[in-house]
Amino acid sequence: MVRRGSCAGACVVACVLAVAPAPSAAFLSSPRLAKVGASRSNGAREATRTGAMHMSGLPADFDPLSPSMDHLSMIDQASKGRSQPSMIGGAGGVTEDRNTDLDGARVGPPPDLPSLLLHNRIVYLGMPLVPAVTELIIAELLYLNYESASKPVYMYINTPGTSTPDGRAIGFETEAFAISDCMNYIKPPVYTIGVGQAFGLGAMLLASGEKGHRSALPNASIMLHQPRSMARGQASDIAIKAKEVMANRKTATQMLSEACGKPYDEVLEDSSRTFYMSPDDAVEYGLIDKVLRSSKKDDVVAPAFLDALSMGSKTNRQSLYED
């Protein structure tokens, strides 16, 4: 019993000692020193708070509980790029500004290459005529049609058509028909340029461009051949497929005959077997109008952001000379 009571008394003494304030030196009890210490402590806390607000991109007087705080306005400013630079890597990281000043011109991230080509009204067909490629080409043609109905569209063609050079069918003739119909449907003229190869129905697309503006580079290769298809299944299904292939052959020959200005029977006979042509031979055949030996005339408009950069650099140089 005595041991238990002594423990209780010890606990009471320990609690009293813990709660009791520690004695302070006499020179620290001065009211003037206490006032100075309090002001410095408040200043340190305010500086810490201001630094944290600056690092987080928030204003110094930010109060999330204030009824006057317009959170929707802050979100709208952030979405429009007027907010503070974002932080990378948390506190103490490197600031990232998506829009920077370069030679006096305000520019953002550089656009991708397809966007630059589309900005200059350039459509590049550099793959076999499969559904995904046809979808992209038609989408670009329709977009350029609604962007401007008078400015020409430059289509560069470098495609094996609907089959590989060894004769294996990889696409459908209807893909080329869809692109050709879209070229004739839109209002702006389509200038075609043969690059590398234009085989099969790729040659037909090359010839379907605007008359007088169908061209090819000096070392391009142009080739005509019949539609190719691999049919499987029952004999009746193969017969139906063969009938469809013959119908596509007739359509392709008719379109090529109209584009080249040659009789239907002559084009049919020439394309009955593989028929290669050089660019000069294609000019004589009527498939293209000219061979591009060099590009001395700049018909392509420079991208807008490059114009802004050049104008900004010129303005800065002039200001330096004036100063």
Long-range contacts (C-beta under 8 A, 24 or more apart in sequence): 55-87, 55-91, 55-92, 56-87, 57-83, 57-84, 57-85, 57-86, 57-87, 58-84, 102-309, 102-312, 103-309, 103-312, 103-313, 103-316, 104-312, 104-313, 104-315, 104-316, 105-305, 105-308, 105-309, 105-311, 105-312, 105-313, 106-308, 107-305, 107-308, 107-309, 110-305, 111-303, 111-305, 116-303, 118-143, 118-144, 119-301, 119-303, 119-304, 120-154, 120-300, 120-301, 120-303, 121-147, 121-148, 121-151, 121-152, 121-153, 121-154, 121-188, 122-153, 122-154, 122-155, 122-156, 122-300, 123-153, 123-154, 123-155, 123-156, 124-155, 124-156, 124-158, 125-155, 125-156, 125-157, 125-158, 125-159, 125-179, 125-202, 125-205, 126-156, 126-158, 126-159, 127-159, 128-159, 128-160, 128-161, 128-162, 128-163, 128-164, 128-170, 128-171, 129-159, 129-161, 129-162, 129-171, 129-172, 129-175, 129-176, 129-179, 129-201, 129-202, 130-170, 130-171, 130-175, 131-172, 131-175, 133-175, 134-175, 134-178, 134-179, 137-179, 137-182, 138-178, 138-179, 138-182, 141-179, 141-182, 141-183, 141-186, 141-190, 142-182, 142-186, 144-186, 144-188, 145-186, 145-187, 145-188, 148-188, 149-187, 149-188, 150-187, 150-188, 151-188, 152-188, 152-189, 152-190, 152-191, 152-210, 152-213, 153-186, 153-188, 153-189, 153-190, 153-191, 154-191, 154-193, 154-299, 154-300, 155-183, 155-190, 155-191, 155-192, 155-193, 155-205, 155-209, 156-193, 156-195, 157-192, 157-193, 157-194, 157-195, 157-198, 157-202, 157-205, 157-206, 158-194, 158-195, 158-196, 158-197, 158-198, 159-197, 159-198, 159-199, 159-202, 159-205, 160-197, 160-199, 160-200, 160-202, 161-198, 161-199, 161-200, 161-201, 161-202, 161-203, 162-200, 162-201, 162-227, 162-228, 163-199, 163-200, 163-225, 163-228, 165-199, 167-228, 168-228, 168-230, 169-228, 169-229, 169-230, 173-201, 173-227, 173-248, 173-251, 173-252, 174-248, 175-201, 176-201, 176-202, 176-204, 176-205, 176-252, 177-248, 177-251, 177-252, 177-255, 179-205, 180-204, 180-205, 180-208, 180-255, 183-208, 183-209, 184-208, 189-213, 191-215, 192-288, 193-217, 193-292, 194-220, 194-222, 194-279, 194-282, 194-288, 195-220, 196-220, 196-221, 197-221, 197-222, 197-223, 198-222, 198-223, 199-223, 199-225, 200-224, 200-225, 200-227, 201-227, 201-252, 203-256, 203-287, 204-252, 204-255, 204-256, 204-259, 206-287, 206-288, 207-256, 207-259, 207-260, 207-286, 207-287, 207-288, 208-255, 208-259, 211-289, 212-289, 213-289, 214-287, 214-288, 214-289, 214-290, 215-288, 215-289, 215-290, 215-291, 215-292, 216-279, 216-282, 216-288, 216-291, 216-292, 217-279, 217-291, 217-292, 218-279, 218-291, 218-292, 218-293, 219-279, 220-279, 221-276, 221-277, 221-278, 222-276, 222-277, 222-278, 222-279, 222-281, 222-282, 222-287, 222-288, 223-274, 223-275, 223-276, 223-277, 224-256, 224-267, 224-270, 224-271, 224-274, 224-275, 224-277, 225-271, 225-273, 225-274, 225-275, 226-271, 226-272, 226-273, 227-252, 256-287, 259-286, 259-287, 260-285, 260-286, 260-287, 261-286, 262-286
